[in-house]
Every structure is written in C-alpha cells, then in structure tokens.
Amino acid sequence: MHVPTMAEMMASGENPEILFWVGCSGSFDQRAQKITKAFISILNKIGIKYAILGKEEMCTGDPARRAGNEFMFQMMAYQNIQILNGYGIKKIVTACPHCFNILGNEYPELGGTYEVIHHAVFLQQLIDEGKIKMQEAGAFKGKKITYHDSCYLGRANNIYEAPRKVLEAMDVELVEMKRCRSNGLCCGAGGAQMFKEEEKGSQRINIERSNEALDTGATVIAAACPFCNTMLTDGVKNKEKEEEVAVLDIAELVAASMQ
C-alpha cells in the first residue's frame, strides 16, 4: 500500500485533511498492522486526503509515563511535538486509545495542542455524513457481536456511543457483557502492563475478560484498541475458541462491510 508521508506531501506543496497517527502497535505488531491497513483502505475508498509521519513518528511516550519514567516520556513527547508543530498539524486521527489519550490530554501542557480524534469517533462521523455506506447484506449482518470498552476510550475519555453506533450501522445484533461501559473491565494491558509480567493472582485479567465476552455467545468480539485486541485474542486462544470466535477491530469490521 502506498501511504503518503507528511514529508512527501509538504514537498509537493500539499496539506492533508488529517494526520493518521499509526502508533507503535499499528506499526510493528503483525496483528495490529491489519487494523492499520483496514483503516487506510477505508480512507482510500472514500478519498480523504491524509498522511502519516512515517519514520518521523516516535512512540508517544505513553508506556514510559505510565510505568513511571517521566524523563523518557518528556524526551519522546518534545520530539514529537517539534515535528508536529513544524508541519503545522491541526487534526490527528489514531486507532490507538493510548495515543489518543496522551496526544489529546497530556501533550497540550508541553506545547502540543491538536484536535485529536479516535478512529471510532471518526468512523461514526463518516457514517453519519453518508461518506461511508454499508452493504445491504454485509458480512456481519445479523451476527452476534459484543463490544469491549477500552479503558482509555471509555472511562478516561467517556467515549461509549461512537463504537456502538458504528456496529449498529452494520445491522448486527449487539450483545453487551455484564460489565460494560463505565463499569467495563480492563483487558489487562493498560498502564504499561502490556510490557511487563503481571503480579501474582488467581486469574489473569485478560482471561477473566475474555471469558465474559465468550459468555455472551457472540461470534465476534469487537474492540477499538490494538492492546485490547491482543489481550482478548490470547484469552480466546486460552479457551481454544479461535475457530468459532473472531476478535476484530471496528475498522476491520467497517472495511469488510462498506460498499
């Protein structure tokens, strides 16, 4: 896929409507790369002018700050802010709630103020504007789907409706887990837990959460975060249900269902 970078766009004197912030997971994790490709394919299909930073994009520093390494976080953040401000970026869309949260809520105090939109909200806006149209008999029509609320999207930023509205646009049967919305259970990856061994306990959080999702009888577990995707996929594999239950990002669901 040819994805334009900011450097290329500026060299040809163009400005993108949005900067797509790919994030570490979407860049390097093989599973999350599929989410990135799905989202890019949606942007290409509807003809939105976008760009990525490419090699100029650094980790936002979220895991460093969550793990307590404030010095490392500030170094990374300042480097990113210099590049973003240098390009005059105003609007950023990202598929990662961790990037979304830190860019939108924590970068302003360091001099990086942007309109930051999570891809769930962005996709909902595009559906509402009629730019994304779903197939009449889409791939997931009538299927039982449960949606897992990412902590950084839900509790941290109060975004509960957008991803559900995106799913409803596909005419699916949305089944909620017992713990959902503001009462949702973490997948176990937040707060830099993704990158360390867990503390001793009786059960892994991701196993507990995945079991709750499987108990709904859904054939698809929808997520809007690459970390949640990894954790829930591991939980489904633990139950040996990967043949029957798919863990998919909402961008992948939209890409497979749109006209």
C-alpha positions, 0 to 999 in steps of 0.5 A: 500500500502506498501511504503518503508521508507528511514529508512527501506531501509538504514537498509537493506543496500539499496539506492533508485533511488529517494526520493518521497517527499509526502508533507503535502497535499499528506499526510493528505488531503483525496483528495490529498492522491489519487494523492499520491497513483496514483503516487506510483502505477505508480512507482510500475508498472514500478519498480523504486526503491524509498522511502519516509521519512515517519514520518521523513518528516516535512512540508517544511516550505513553508506556514510559509515563505510565510505568513511571519514567517521566524523563523518557516520556518528556524526551519522546513527547518534545520530539514529537511535538517539534515535528508536529508543530513544524508541519503545522498539524491541526487534526490527528486521527489514531486507532490507538486509545493510548495515543489518543489519550496522551496526544489529546490530554497530556501533550497540550501542557508541553506545547502540543495542542491538536484536535485529536480524534479516535478512529471510532469517533471518526468512523461514526462521523463518516457514517453519519455524513453518508461518506461511508455506506454499508452493504445491504447484506454485509458480512456481519449482518445479523451476527452476534457481536459484543463490544469491549470498552477500552479503558482509555476510550471509555472511562478516561475519555467517556467515549461509549456511543461512537463504537456502538453506533458504528456496529449498529450501522452494520445491522448486527445484533449487539450483545453487551457483557455484564460489565460494560461501559463505565463499569467495563473491565480492563483487558489487562494491558493498560498502564504499561502492563502490556510490557511487563509480567503481571503480579501474582493472582488467581486469574489473569485479567485478560482471561477473566475478560475474555471469558465474559465476552465468550459468555455472551455467545457472540461470534465476534468480539469487537474492540477499538484498541490494538492492546485490547485486541491482543489481550482478548485474542490470547484469552480466546486462544486460552479457551481454544475458541479461535475457530468459532470466535473472531476478535476484530477491530471496528475498522476491520469490521467497517472495511469488510462491510462498506460498499 
